[in-house]
Every structure is written in C-alpha cells, then in structure tokens.
Amino acid sequence: MKKAIRIVGVFFLIFLTAVSFASCSDDDDPTNNDFFAGTYKGSVSYNDGGSTNISTDNGSVFVTKIASGTKYNFAFSNSIPDLNGIEFNQEGDHTLVMIGSNATSYIRIDNDELKILYLKDGKTWTANCTR
C-alpha cells in the first residue's frame, strides 16, 4: 500500500511540474506577475578582466523573479557566471529598470527584450536578447 501511495504521489508531482512549466508563456510580463520565469535569446558576453572572455550571438539568459517580488536572478548560457539578487523598480507599464542604474551598470527588462551592461569588481556582463 505504501508503494502505491508513493507512486501516485510521484505521478502527481510530475503532473504539477508539467502544468507549471506549460503555464509559463512568452506573453508573461515580468512586471505584473508574482512569479516570472522566461528565457531571452540573443547575444551575451562576459569578461572577467583577465583570461576569461566569453562572447556569442547565440546565447540565452534565463530570468526568474525571486520571492521578494523586486529581485531577479539572471542565469546565462555558455558558462557565464549568473547575476543573482538584482533589485528593480517598475518604469512605465511594462518595463523594469535596475535600481542604481547608471552609465556603467544598466539592466532593463520587459516582455520582449532584455538589455544588460553590468560591471562589478572588474567583471563585465552584457546581453542584448529578445523573447
């Protein structure tokens, strides 16, 4: 009996996971959702100021909104280190801009585009991506 309950539980968990991923669409707006996860594709690059220099036109950035509601994580492809816990303010109806944006650090995200120029500790991340 325990084995049957365990099997049913595993199938239910798989079903809920599949429904969760299927419900995330390209029409999701990162500003209006309590939960947001989306993949933006395009050019990405990273330079650590030393021997690591990664650049591709076929990269991606997986963006997730974390529990705080104002912070986002950015997971890059091509072994580029992630950016985590970046805080945003809403600008207009459907655009988020990083708090503390300036000429050397700027992240802008909306439903269709992600633009990143982020410098920290001599390291540089860039992205020019769309969904």
N, CA, C and O atoms as CSV, one atom per row, in Angstrom:
chain,resi,resn,atom,element,x,y,z
A,1,MET,N,N,0.811,-1.196,0.000
A,1,MET,CA,C,0.000,0.000,0.000
A,1,MET,C,C,0.858,1.265,0.000
A,1,MET,O,O,0.567,2.221,-0.719
A,2,LYS,N,N,1.921,1.263,0.815
A,2,LYS,CA,C,2.803,2.424,0.867
A,2,LYS,C,C,3.434,2.677,-0.498
A,2,LYS,O,O,3.602,3.823,-0.916
A,3,LYS,N,N,3.780,1.589,-1.187
A,3,LYS,CA,C,4.402,1.737,-2.505
A,3,LYS,C,C,3.423,2.365,-3.494
A,3,LYS,O,O,3.826,3.194,-4.309
A,4,ALA,N,N,2.156,1.990,-3.439
A,4,ALA,CA,C,1.140,2.543,-4.344
A,4,ALA,C,C,0.929,4.032,-4.062
A,4,ALA,O,O,0.800,4.824,-4.996
A,5,ILE,N,N,0.892,4.415,-2.798
A,5,ILE,CA,C,0.730,5.826,-2.437
A,5,ILE,C,C,1.941,6.630,-2.906
A,5,ILE,O,O,1.795,7.743,-3.412
A,6,ARG,N,N,3.121,6.071,-2.739
A,6,ARG,CA,C,4.341,6.747,-3.183
A,6,ARG,C,C,4.335,6.953,-4.698
A,6,ARG,O,O,4.705,8.025,-5.178
A,7,ILE,N,N,3.918,5.938,-5.449
A,7,ILE,CA,C,3.869,6.038,-6.911
A,7,ILE,C,C,2.856,7.089,-7.344
A,7,ILE,O,O,3.134,7.884,-8.242
A,8,VAL,N,N,1.684,7.099,-6.715
A,8,VAL,CA,C,0.674,8.107,-7.036
A,8,VAL,C,C,1.191,9.501,-6.705
A,8,VAL,O,O,0.961,10.444,-7.463
A,9,GLY,N,N,1.886,9.637,-5.584
A,9,GLY,CA,C,2.461,10.922,-5.200
A,9,GLY,C,C,3.493,11.411,-6.205
A,9,GLY,O,O,3.516,12.595,-6.541
A,10,VAL,N,N,4.336,10.524,-6.684
A,10,VAL,CA,C,5.353,10.896,-7.675
A,10,VAL,C,C,4.678,11.335,-8.973
A,10,VAL,O,O,5.071,12.346,-9.555
A,11,PHE,N,N,3.668,10.593,-9.437
A,11,PHE,CA,C,2.957,10.977,-10.660
A,11,PHE,C,C,2.260,12.334,-10.492
A,11,PHE,O,O,2.246,13.139,-11.423
A,12,PHE,N,N,1.685,12.591,-9.317
A,12,PHE,CA,C,1.040,13.870,-9.057
A,12,PHE,C,C,2.059,15.012,-9.088
A,12,PHE,O,O,1.785,16.078,-9.638
A,13,LEU,N,N,3.221,14.786,-8.501
A,13,LEU,CA,C,4.286,15.792,-8.508
A,13,LEU,C,C,4.752,16.077,-9.937
A,13,LEU,O,O,4.951,17.236,-10.302
A,14,ILE,N,N,4.926,15.045,-10.734
A,14,ILE,CA,C,5.322,15.224,-12.135
A,14,ILE,C,C,4.249,15.991,-12.891
A,14,ILE,O,O,4.563,16.872,-13.692
A,15,PHE,N,N,3.000,15.669,-12.645
A,15,PHE,CA,C,1.894,16.366,-13.306
A,15,PHE,C,C,1.892,17.861,-12.950
A,15,PHE,O,O,1.763,18.705,-13.837
A,16,LEU,N,N,2.032,18.187,-11.677
A,16,LEU,CA,C,2.053,19.589,-11.255
A,16,LEU,C,C,3.247,20.337,-11.854
A,16,LEU,O,O,3.127,21.498,-12.245
A,17,THR,N,N,4.376,19.677,-11.922
A,17,THR,CA,C,5.549,20.303,-12.526
A,17,THR,C,C,5.309,20.595,-13.996
A,17,THR,O,O,5.637,21.680,-14.476
A,18,ALA,N,N,4.744,19.646,-14.711
A,18,ALA,CA,C,4.456,19.838,-16.136
A,18,ALA,C,C,3.459,20.973,-16.350
A,18,ALA,O,O,3.631,21.781,-17.262
A,19,VAL,N,N,2.426,21.041,-15.526
A,19,VAL,CA,C,1.435,22.111,-15.641
A,19,VAL,C,C,2.084,23.464,-15.347
A,19,VAL,O,O,1.784,24.452,-16.018
A,20,SER,N,N,2.960,23.515,-14.360
A,20,SER,CA,C,3.634,24.772,-14.016
A,20,SER,C,C,4.465,25.294,-15.171
A,20,SER,O,O,4.417,26.483,-15.486
A,21,PHE,N,N,5.230,24.411,-15.805
A,21,PHE,CA,C,6.056,24.856,-16.929
A,21,PHE,C,C,5.214,25.197,-18.141
A,21,PHE,O,O,5.551,26.127,-18.874
A,22,ALA,N,N,4.140,24.480,-18.373
A,22,ALA,CA,C,3.284,24.762,-19.524
A,22,ALA,C,C,2.542,26.081,-19.359
A,22,ALA,O,O,2.200,26.727,-20.349
A,23,SER,N,N,2.291,26.482,-18.129
A,23,SER,CA,C,1.539,27.720,-17.901
A,23,SER,C,C,2.383,28.968,-18.104
A,23,SER,O,O,1.825,30.058,-18.237
A,24,CYS,N,N,3.701,28.853,-18.132
A,24,CYS,CA,C,4.568,29.999,-18.376
A,24,CYS,C,C,4.663,30.220,-19.873
A,24,CYS,O,O,5.152,29.355,-20.600
A,25,SER,N,N,4.211,31.344,-20.330
A,25,SER,CA,C,4.223,31.608,-21.768
A,25,SER,C,C,5.078,32.816,-22.080
A,25,SER,O,O,5.514,33.535,-21.180
A,26,ASP,N,N,5.317,33.034,-23.373
A,26,ASP,CA,C,6.081,34.192,-23.809
A,26,ASP,C,C,5.317,35.483,-23.584
A,26,ASP,O,O,5.901,36.565,-23.648
A,27,ASP,N,N,4.010,35.386,-23.318
A,27,ASP,CA,C,3.207,36.578,-23.090
A,27,ASP,C,C,3.280,37.066,-21.651
A,27,ASP,O,O,2.753,38.131,-21.328
A,28,ASP,N,N,3.936,36.287,-20.775
A,28,ASP,CA,C,4.068,36.706,-19.384
A,28,ASP,C,C,4.856,38.000,-19.313
A,28,ASP,O,O,5.862,38.174,-20.001
A,29,ASP,N,N,4.393,38.880,-18.489
A,29,ASP,CA,C,5.031,40.179,-18.314
A,29,ASP,C,C,5.780,40.163,-16.987
A,29,ASP,O,O,5.167,39.909,-15.950
A,30,PRO,N,N,7.080,40.425,-16.988
A,30,PRO,CA,C,7.845,40.357,-15.740
A,30,PRO,C,C,7.421,41.380,-14.698
A,30,PRO,O,O,7.751,41.221,-13.523
A,31,THR,N,N,6.700,42.424,-15.089
A,31,THR,CA,C,6.306,43.449,-14.125
A,31,THR,C,C,5.019,43.100,-13.395
A,31,THR,O,O,4.825,43.536,-12.260
A,32,ASN,N,N,4.135,42.325,-14.016
A,32,ASN,CA,C,2.805,42.104,-13.455
A,32,ASN,C,C,2.629,40.770,-12.753
A,32,ASN,O,O,1.573,40.532,-12.165
A,33,ASN,N,N,3.611,39.900,-12.790
A,33,ASN,CA,C,3.464,38.572,-12.216
A,33,ASN,C,C,4.168,38.465,-10.869
A,33,ASN,O,O,5.255,39.008,-10.674
A,34,ASP,N,N,3.519,37.744,-9.934
A,34,ASP,CA,C,4.191,37.451,-8.673
A,34,ASP,C,C,5.344,36.487,-8.912
A,34,ASP,O,O,6.374,36.561,-8.243
A,35,PHE,N,N,5.164,35.576,-9.876
A,35,PHE,CA,C,6.206,34.642,-10.273
A,35,PHE,C,C,6.489,34.863,-11.746
A,35,PHE,O,O,5.564,34.913,-12.557
A,36,PHE,N,N,7.745,34.995,-12.096
A,36,PHE,CA,C,8.105,35.150,-13.503
A,36,PHE,C,C,9.339,34.320,-13.792
A,36,PHE,O,O,10.308,34.341,-13.033
A,37,ALA,N,N,9.296,33.592,-14.892
A,37,ALA,CA,C,10.451,32.862,-15.399
A,37,ALA,C,C,10.372,32.896,-16.908
A,37,ALA,O,O,9.352,32.520,-17.487
A,38,GLY,N,N,11.427,33.338,-17.547
A,38,GLY,CA,C,11.433,33.410,-19.005
A,38,GLY,C,C,12.843,33.368,-19.552
A,38,GLY,O,O,13.797,33.780,-18.892
A,39,THR,N,N,12.959,32.860,-20.775
A,39,THR,CA,C,14.253,32.766,-21.446
A,39,THR,C,C,14.325,33.797,-22.559
A,39,THR,O,O,13.445,33.865,-23.416
A,40,TYR,N,N,15.363,34.584,-22.537
A,40,TYR,CA,C,15.644,35.577,-23.561
A,40,TYR,C,C,16.852,35.082,-24.354
A,40,TYR,O,O,17.838,34.631,-23.771
A,41,LYS,N,N,16.777,35.165,-25.685
A,41,LYS,CA,C,17.857,34.651,-26.532
A,41,LYS,C,C,18.453,35.768,-27.371
A,41,LYS,O,O,17.745,36.665,-27.829
A,42,GLY,N,N,19.770,35.702,-27.567
A,42,GLY,CA,C,20.463,36.706,-28.365
A,42,GLY,C,C,21.936,36.719,-28.036
A,42,GLY,O,O,22.507,35.682,-27.697
A,43,SER,N,N,22.562,37.886,-28.131
A,43,SER,CA,C,23.998,37.982,-27.868
A,43,SER,C,C,24.242,38.198,-26.374
A,43,SER,O,O,23.584,39.013,-25.726
A,44,VAL,N,N,25.209,37.443,-25.852
A,44,VAL,CA,C,25.620,37.557,-24.455
A,44,VAL,C,C,27.145,37.543,-24.407
A,44,VAL,O,O,27.801,36.940,-25.257
A,45,SER,N,N,27.689,38.207,-23.411
A,45,SER,CA,C,29.144,38.188,-23.255
A,45,SER,C,C,29.522,38.371,-21.794
A,45,SER,O,O,28.732,38.837,-20.973
A,46,TYR,N,N,30.769,37.983,-21.499
A,46,TYR,CA,C,31.315,38.110,-20.155
A,46,TYR,C,C,32.825,38.264,-20.257
A,46,TYR,O,O,33.482,37.572,-21.034
A,47,ASN,N,N,33.362,39.177,-19.467
A,47,ASN,CA,C,34.801,39.363,-19.395
A,47,ASN,C,C,35.151,39.590,-17.936
A,47,ASN,O,O,34.588,40.468,-17.282
A,48,ASP,N,N,36.092,38.787,-17.423
A,48,ASP,CA,C,36.458,38.928,-16.012
A,48,ASP,C,C,37.653,39.852,-15.794
A,48,ASP,O,O,38.179,39.935,-14.684
A,49,GLY,N,N,38.087,40.552,-16.857
A,49,GLY,CA,C,39.218,41.455,-16.749
A,49,GLY,C,C,40.552,40.746,-16.822
A,49,GLY,O,O,41.603,41.377,-16.711
A,50,GLY,N,N,40.517,39.443,-17.008
A,50,GLY,CA,C,41.751,38.653,-17.095
A,50,GLY,C,C,41.702,37.715,-18.281
A,50,GLY,O,O,41.584,38.148,-19.427
A,51,SER,N,N,41.794,36.430,-17.999
A,51,SER,CA,C,41.891,35.429,-19.070
A,51,SER,C,C,40.541,34.959,-19.612
A,51,SER,O,O,40.502,34.332,-20.671
A,52,THR,N,N,39.445,35.239,-18.927
A,52,THR,CA,C,38.136,34.759,-19.374
A,52,THR,C,C,37.429,35.829,-20.190
A,52,THR,O,O,37.160,36.929,-19.708
A,53,ASN,N,N,37.132,35.478,-21.445
A,53,ASN,CA,C,36.392,36.362,-22.331
A,53,ASN,C,C,35.450,35.494,-23.162
A,53,ASN,O,O,35.883,34.802,-24.084
A,54,ILE,N,N,34.159,35.536,-22.830
A,54,ILE,CA,C,33.149,34.710,-23.497
A,54,ILE,C,C,32.202,35.638,-24.241
A,54,ILE,O,O,31.710,36.618,-23.682
A,55,SER,N,N,31.947,35.319,-25.518
A,55,SER,CA,C,31.033,36.125,-26.312
A,55,SER,C,C,30.370,35.253,-27.370
A,55,SER,O,O,31.046,34.498,-28.069
A,56,THR,N,N,29.044,35.356,-27.490
A,56,THR,CA,C,28.320,34.600,-28.505
A,56,THR,C,C,27.065,35.352,-28.922
A,56,THR,O,O,26.462,36.069,-28.124
A,57,ASP,N,N,26.683,35.180,-30.175
A,57,ASP,CA,C,25.430,35.742,-30.673
A,57,ASP,C,C,24.262,34.784,-30.486
A,57,ASP,O,O,23.109,35.159,-30.700
A,58,ASN,N,N,24.556,33.534,-30.083
A,58,ASN,CA,C,23.511,32.516,-29.907
A,58,ASN,C,C,23.393,32.084,-28.455
A,58,ASN,O,O,23.266,30.895,-28.165
A,59,GLY,N,N,23.436,33.032,-27.557
A,59,GLY,CA,C,23.346,32.728,-26.141
A,59,GLY,C,C,21.939,32.913,-25.617
A,59,GLY,O,O,21.017,33.235,-26.365
A,60,SER,N,N,21.789,32.703,-24.321
A,60,SER,CA,C,20.488,32.898,-23.684
A,60,SER,C,C,20.674,33.302,-22.231
A,60,SER,O,O,21.713,33.064,-21.615
A,61,VAL,N,N,19.622,33.924,-21.713
A,61,VAL,CA,C,19.588,34.312,-20.306
A,61,VAL,C,C,18.231,33.865,-19.765
A,61,VAL,O,O,17.189,34.264,-20.285
A,62,PHE,N,N,18.246,33.036,-18.720
A,62,PHE,CA,C,17.025,32.594,-18.070
A,62,PHE,C,C,16.781,33.513,-16.879
A,62,PHE,O,O,17.587,33.563,-15.950
A,63,VAL,N,N,15.670,34.239,-16.910
A,63,VAL,CA,C,15.351,35.246,-15.895
A,63,VAL,C,C,14.276,34.703,-14.964
A,63,VAL,O,O,13.256,34.185,-15.418
A,64,THR,N,N,14.505,34.823,-13.665
A,64,THR,CA,C,13.495,34.424,-12.684
A,64,THR,C,C,13.313,35.525,-11.650
A,64,THR,O,O,14.272,36.159,-11.210
A,65,LYS,N,N,12.066,35.730,-11.277
A,65,LYS,CA,C,11.729,36.669,-10.206
A,65,LYS,C,C,11.753,35.877,-8.909
A,65,LYS,O,O,11.122,34.825,-8.809
A,66,ILE,N,N,12.478,36.379,-7.918
A,66,ILE,CA,C,12.572,35.637,-6.667
A,66,ILE,C,C,11.562,36.149,-5.658
A,66,ILE,O,O,10.897,37.158,-5.893
A,67,ALA,N,N,11.447,35.468,-4.559
A,67,ALA,CA,C,10.364,35.644,-3.598
A,67,ALA,C,C,10.123,37.075,-3.133
A,67,ALA,O,O,8.994,37.419,-2.785
A,68,SER,N,N,11.141,37.908,-3.117
A,68,SER,CA,C,10.967,39.268,-2.602
A,68,SER,C,C,10.006,40.094,-3.440
A,68,SER,O,O,9.401,41.043,-2.940
A,69,GLY,N,N,9.860,39.736,-4.721
A,69,GLY,CA,C,8.971,40.475,-5.600
A,69,GLY,C,C,9.633,41.614,-6.337
A,69,GLY,O,O,9.079,42.105,-7.321
A,70,THR,N,N,10.816,42.059,-5.891
A,70,THR,CA,C,11.529,43.128,-6.592
A,70,THR,C,C,12.905,42.681,-7.059
A,70,THR,O,O,13.586,43.437,-7.752
A,71,LYS,N,N,13.332,41.481,-6.704
A,71,LYS,CA,C,14.660,40.991,-7.071
A,71,LYS,C,C,14.564,39.885,-8.110
A,71,LYS,O,O,13.645,39.066,-8.097
A,72,TYR,N,N,15.549,39.886,-9.015
A,72,TYR,CA,C,15.586,38.927,-10.108
A,72,TYR,C,C,16.949,38.255,-10.180
A,72,TYR,O,O,17.966,38.821,-9.780
A,73,ASN,N,N,16.942,37.016,-10.708
A,73,ASN,CA,C,18.168,36.277,-10.977
A,73,ASN,C,C,18.304,36.110,-12.484
A,73,ASN,O,O,17.309,35.956,-13.192
A,74,PHE,N,N,19.548,36.142,-12.972
A,74,PHE,CA,C,19.842,36.007,-14.394
A,74,PHE,C,C,20.845,34.877,-14.571
A,74,PHE,O,O,22.001,34.996,-14.166
A,75,ALA,N,N,20.398,33.774,-15.182
A,75,ALA,CA,C,21.259,32.614,-15.432
A,75,ALA,C,C,21.660,32.620,-16.906
A,75,ALA,O,O,20.816,32.452,-17.787
A,76,PHE,N,N,22.934,32.813,-17.164
A,76,PHE,CA,C,23.465,32.918,-18.520
A,76,PHE,C,C,23.866,31.553,-19.065
A,76,PHE,O,O,24.206,30.644,-18.308
A,77,SER,N,N,23.822,31.424,-20.382
A,77,SER,CA,C,24.342,30.236,-21.052
A,77,SER,C,C,25.853,30.381,-21.224
A,77,SER,O,O,26.435,31.376,-20.791
A,78,ASN,N,N,26.477,29.409,-21.842
A,78,ASN,CA,C,27.886,29.452,-22.233
A,78,ASN,C,C,28.849,29.628,-21.060
A,78,ASN,O,O,29.886,30.276,-21.198
A,79,SER,N,N,28.511,29.058,-19.923
A,79,SER,CA,C,29.370,29.088,-18.727
A,79,SER,C,C,29.655,30.493,-18.209
A,79,SER,O,O,30.664,30.719,-17.540
A,80,ILE,N,N,28.774,31.429,-18.515
A,80,ILE,CA,C,28.893,32.779,-17.986
A,80,ILE,C,C,28.316,32.772,-16.566
A,80,ILE,O,O,27.221,32.252,-16.355
A,81,PRO,N,N,29.030,33.336,-15.597
A,81,PRO,CA,C,28.512,33.360,-14.225
A,81,PRO,C,C,27.166,34.081,-14.134
A,81,PRO,O,O,26.907,35.042,-14.859
A,82,ASP,N,N,26.324,33.599,-13.235
A,82,ASP,CA,C,24.994,34.170,-13.043
A,82,ASP,C,C,25.068,35.495,-12.290
A,82,ASP,O,O,26.022,35.763,-11.560
A,83,LEU,N,N,24.043,36.311,-12.483
A,83,LEU,CA,C,23.823,37.507,-11.674
A,83,LEU,C,C,22.593,37.227,-10.818
A,83,LEU,O,O,21.532,36.903,-11.351
A,84,ASN,N,N,22.720,37.344,-9.522
A,84,ASN,CA,C,21.623,36.992,-8.624
A,84,ASN,C,C,21.279,38.133,-7.679
A,84,ASN,O,O,22.146,38.887,-7.237
A,85,GLY,N,N,19.975,38.238,-7.380
A,85,GLY,CA,C,19.505,39.202,-6.393
A,85,GLY,C,C,19.565,40.643,-6.847
A,85,GLY,O,O,19.749,41.541,-6.025
A,86,ILE,N,N,19.413,40.887,-8.152
A,86,ILE,CA,C,19.430,42.247,-8.672
A,86,ILE,C,C,18.054,42.871,-8.437
A,86,ILE,O,O,17.034,42.297,-8.817
A,87,GLU,N,N,18.032,44.046,-7.811
A,87,GLU,CA,C,16.770,44.690,-7.449
A,87,GLU,C,C,16.320,45.667,-8.534
A,87,GLU,O,O,17.136,46.366,-9.136
A,88,PHE,N,N,14.991,45.703,-8.776
A,88,PHE,CA,C,14.415,46.508,-9.845
A,88,PHE,C,C,13.289,47.396,-9.356
A,88,PHE,O,O,12.656,47.129,-8.335
A,89,ASN,N,N,13.050,48.473,-10.119
A,89,ASN,CA,C,11.878,49.332,-9.994
A,89,ASN,C,C,11.104,49.254,-11.294
A,89,ASN,O,O,11.685,49.090,-12.367
A,90,GLN,N,N,9.796,49.372,-11.194
A,90,GLN,CA,C,8.972,49.408,-12.398
A,90,GLN,C,C,9.037,50.795,-13.013
A,90,GLN,O,O,8.933,51.802,-12.312
A,91,GLU,N,N,9.211,50.843,-14.330
A,91,GLU,CA,C,9.259,52.104,-15.065
A,91,GLU,C,C,8.220,52.020,-16.179
A,91,GLU,O,O,8.394,51.245,-17.120
A,92,GLY,N,N,7.172,52.780,-16.093
A,92,GLY,CA,C,6.090,52.672,-17.071
A,92,GLY,C,C,5.220,51.468,-16.757
A,92,GLY,O,O,5.252,50.933,-15.649
A,93,ASP,N,N,4.447,51.052,-17.741
A,93,ASP,CA,C,3.515,49.950,-17.516
A,93,ASP,C,C,4.165,48.570,-17.541
A,93,ASP,O,O,3.759,47.692,-16.780
A,94,HIS,N,N,5.169,48.356,-18.400
A,94,HIS,CA,C,5.664,47.002,-18.619
A,94,HIS,C,C,7.181,46.908,-18.648
A,94,HIS,O,O,7.716,46.016,-19.306
A,95,THR,N,N,7.885,47.783,-17.969
A,95,THR,CA,C,9.345,47.791,-18.019
A,95,THR,C,C,9.921,47.843,-16.611
A,95,THR,O,O,9.434,48.575,-15.749
A,96,LEU,N,N,10.968,47.051,-16.396
A,96,LEU,CA,C,11.701,47.068,-15.140
A,96,LEU,C,C,13.102,47.584,-15.407
A,96,LEU,O,O,13.741,47.189,-16.382
A,97,VAL,N,N,13.583,48.474,-14.531
A,97,VAL,CA,C,14.928,49.016,-14.644
A,97,VAL,C,C,15.635,48.784,-13.317
A,97,VAL,O,O,15.064,48.998,-12.248
A,98,MET,N,N,16.880,48.344,-13.402
A,98,MET,CA,C,17.664,48.033,-12.220
A,98,MET,C,C,17.815,49.268,-11.327
A,98,MET,O,O,18.079,50.368,-11.810
A,99,ILE,N,N,17.643,49.068,-10.027
A,99,ILE,CA,C,17.881,50.136,-9.064
A,99,ILE,C,C,19.374,50.461,-9.085
A,99,ILE,O,O,20.210,49.558,-9.047
A,100,GLY,N,N,19.699,51.735,-9.146
A,100,GLY,CA,C,21.091,52.155,-9.197
A,100,GLY,C,C,21.668,52.143,-10.601
A,100,GLY,O,O,22.887,52.186,-10.767
A,101,SER,N,N,20.811,52.085,-11.617
A,101,SER,CA,C,21.300,52.115,-12.998
A,101,SER,C,C,22.057,53.404,-13.251
A,101,SER,O,O,21.672,54.476,-12.783
A,102,ASN,N,N,23.140,53.279,-13.998
A,102,ASN,CA,C,23.917,54.443,-14.409
A,102,ASN,C,C,24.602,54.108,-15.724
A,102,ASN,O,O,24.266,53.101,-16.347
A,103,ALA,N,N,25.525,54.900,-16.147
A,103,ALA,CA,C,26.163,54.693,-17.450
A,103,ALA,C,C,26.990,53.414,-17.505
A,103,ALA,O,O,27.224,52.889,-18.594
A,104,THR,N,N,27.441,52.897,-16.357
A,104,THR,CA,C,28.278,51.703,-16.369
A,104,THR,C,C,27.574,50.444,-15.888
A,104,THR,O,O,28.135,49.357,-16.017
A,105,SER,N,N,26.393,50.544,-15.351
A,105,SER,CA,C,25.630,49.370,-14.935
A,105,SER,C,C,24.162,49.605,-15.235
A,105,SER,O,O,23.539,50.516,-14.691
A,106,TYR,N,N,23.623,48.776,-16.105
A,106,TYR,CA,C,22.254,49.001,-16.558
A,106,TYR,C,C,21.631,47.675,-16.947
A,106,TYR,O,O,22.189,46.934,-17.757
A,107,ILE,N,N,20.489,47.376,-16.379
A,107,ILE,CA,C,19.708,46.209,-16.791
A,107,ILE,C,C,18.282,46.676,-16.999
A,107,ILE,O,O,17.686,47.296,-16.118
A,108,ARG,N,N,17.740,46.379,-18.160
A,108,ARG,CA,C,16.360,46.754,-18.499
A,108,ARG,C,C,15.673,45.512,-19.040
A,108,ARG,O,O,16.190,44.835,-19.928
A,109,ILE,N,N,14.503,45.226,-18.490
A,109,ILE,CA,C,13.780,44.020,-18.888
A,109,ILE,C,C,12.311,44.356,-19.102
A,109,ILE,O,O,11.705,45.087,-18.318
A,110,ASP,N,N,11.753,43.813,-20.168
A,110,ASP,CA,C,10.316,43.884,-20.380
A,110,ASP,C,C,9.867,42.571,-21.003
A,110,ASP,O,O,10.643,41.618,-21.065
A,111,ASN,N,N,8.639,42.513,-21.458
A,111,ASN,CA,C,8.093,41.279,-22.000
A,111,ASN,C,C,8.883,40.771,-23.199
A,111,ASN,O,O,9.005,39.559,-23.380
A,112,ASP,N,N,9.424,41.670,-24.024
A,112,ASP,CA,C,10.057,41.277,-25.274
A,112,ASP,C,C,11.579,41.376,-25.283
A,112,ASP,O,O,12.224,40.665,-26.054
A,113,GLU,N,N,12.171,42.228,-24.457
A,113,GLU,CA,C,13.603,42.497,-24.547
A,113,GLU,C,C,14.299,42.469,-23.194
A,113,GLU,O,O,13.717,42.785,-22.157
A,114,LEU,N,N,15.565,42.079,-23.248
A,114,LEU,CA,C,16.448,42.135,-22.088
A,114,LEU,C,C,17.745,42.787,-22.550
A,114,LEU,O,O,18.378,42.322,-23.498
A,115,LYS,N,N,18.138,43.861,-21.878
A,115,LYS,CA,C,19.387,44.542,-22.193
A,115,LYS,C,C,20.197,44.663,-20.903
A,115,LYS,O,O,19.712,45.165,-19.889
A,116,ILE,N,N,21.440,44.193,-20.966
A,116,ILE,CA,C,22.306,44.208,-19.787
A,116,ILE,C,C,23.665,44.790,-20.148
A,116,ILE,O,O,24.282,44.387,-21.134
A,117,LEU,N,N,24.119,45.728,-19.350
A,117,LEU,CA,C,25.509,46.169,-19.279
A,117,LEU,C,C,25.781,46.293,-17.790
A,117,LEU,O,O,25.374,47.269,-17.158
A,118,TYR,N,N,26.468,45.309,-17.229
A,118,TYR,CA,C,26.644,45.243,-15.779
A,118,TYR,C,C,28.125,45.083,-15.466
A,118,TYR,O,O,28.753,44.117,-15.901
A,119,LEU,N,N,28.681,46.018,-14.719
A,119,LEU,CA,C,30.086,45.975,-14.314
A,119,LEU,C,C,30.165,45.881,-12.799
A,119,LEU,O,O,29.520,46.640,-12.076
A,120,LYS,N,N,30.973,44.927,-12.334
A,120,LYS,CA,C,31.154,44.755,-10.895
A,120,LYS,C,C,32.502,44.089,-10.649
A,120,LYS,O,O,32.802,43.044,-11.227
A,121,ASP,N,N,33.303,44.693,-9.797
A,121,ASP,CA,C,34.603,44.133,-9.405
A,121,ASP,C,C,35.489,43.819,-10.609
A,121,ASP,O,O,36.177,42.798,-10.619
A,122,GLY,N,N,35.480,44.683,-11.623
A,122,GLY,CA,C,36.309,44.482,-12.802
A,122,GLY,C,C,35.764,43.478,-13.800
A,122,GLY,O,O,36.418,43.183,-14.801
A,123,LYS,N,N,34.577,42.949,-13.544
A,123,LYS,CA,C,33.945,41.972,-14.432
A,123,LYS,C,C,32.811,42.654,-15.198
A,123,LYS,O,O,32.160,43.560,-14.678
A,124,THR,N,N,32.579,42.211,-16.439
A,124,THR,CA,C,31.564,42.831,-17.283
A,124,THR,C,C,30.649,41.774,-17.884
A,124,THR,O,O,31.113,40.824,-18.515
A,125,TRP,N,N,29.341,41.946,-17.683
A,125,TRP,CA,C,28.323,41.109,-18.304
A,125,TRP,C,C,27.554,41.972,-19.305
A,125,TRP,O,O,27.244,43.127,-19.011
A,126,THR,N,N,27.248,41.434,-20.467
A,126,THR,CA,C,26.380,42.129,-21.413
A,126,THR,C,C,25.384,41.139,-21.996
A,126,THR,O,O,25.651,39.941,-22.089
A,127,ALA,N,N,24.228,41.668,-22.387
A,127,ALA,CA,C,23.215,40.863,-23.084
A,127,ALA,C,C,22.349,41.800,-23.909
A,127,ALA,O,O,21.996,42.896,-23.474
A,128,ASN,N,N,22.024,41.353,-25.083
A,128,ASN,CA,C,21.074,42.041,-25.952
A,128,ASN,C,C,20.187,40.935,-26.520
A,128,ASN,O,O,20.497,40.348,-27.556
A,129,CYS,N,N,19.086,40.659,-25.834
A,129,CYS,CA,C,18.288,39.467,-26.106
A,129,CYS,C,C,16.811,39.800,-26.273
A,129,CYS,O,O,16.339,40.847,-25.830
A,130,THR,N,N,16.089,38.883,-26.924
A,130,THR,CA,C,14.636,39.014,-27.105
A,130,THR,C,C,13.967,37.693,-26.779
A,130,THR,O,O,14.609,36.645,-26.702
A,131,ARG,N,N,12.629,37.777,-26.586
A,131,ARG,CA,C,11.825,36.562,-26.372
A,131,ARG,C,C,10.934,36.358,-27.548
A,131,ARG,O,O,10.168,35.395,-27.582
